[in-house]
Amino acid sequence: MVGCAGVPPELGESVAALTLRFLILTAARTGEVIGARWCEIDAQERLWTIPADRMKSKREHRVPLSDDALAVLERVRGLDAEIIFPGQKRGMGLSNMAMTQLMRRLGHGNVTVHGFRSSFRDWAEERGGMPREIAELSLAHEVGNATERAYRRSDLLAKRRDLMERWARFCMSAGEGGKVVEMRA
């Protein structure tokens, strides 16, 4: 299992490093994160609402934001008025290769950025203490058959919020005794 603690200080404040940290803390997909806009963030409610047109499932997804995820947002505030994680080209988001290149520079070229979602899922199963459906909903996966989904009226946000807070604590504490690979150059 790979955690997110240990980004070297010299890379820890780069846009790519902060983007990667946010991606890990939210268990979101690369495209969702690099396309994130300030208008999607409700800091008071501690919520990131990803519009349906940017979701793989084509359904809106609400992501509860941990204290650590909000801290990342504070670090990038002011870089761009619209785009949360701006790239080098004005008005454009970070390249989808920026985090992969960062992983290579850190000596983890064999680790995929998408693999952090898998790490979250493994952690949630082994240590998260929540039912399977909470982890799956946190990843914006469909849960249950068509009939169950037709009757489900809640996205179980409060339970997912608890799970994401515990995930953030796990990541930022170097794993609470778990096997975490520190990301060092």
C-alpha angles and dihedrals in degrees: 000000000000123000131194103236119108105047101163113254092238090059098027096091099041114112090243092052093047091046091051091048091051091047091052094045093050097038087225130150121262094248092051092052100043089046094050117131130200090238088066093060123088102184093180091056090037090232139133113199112198111202119238094247090064096046125093089225092048089233126114113258127202116209119196110224120223123212088260093051090050089050089056090052090052090054093055097039110121097026091102133000094224111017117063097204106030124195129216093273111078112252093014130107124238115291115262087236096055095088092043089053090049090053089052092050089051090054095253100109089139092062118086120215090228088057090075088071088055090049089053091050092049091048092048090052096045103034110002094089094212130116116270092253092062091056091046093049089049087059091047091246122149112254126203132359125304093272093051091048091049090057098041108102099170134065087206091237096168093055092044089050090056091048093049092049090053090046090053091050089050093050096044095045095055092254110309090259095323126123105275125169109223112224103231131155 
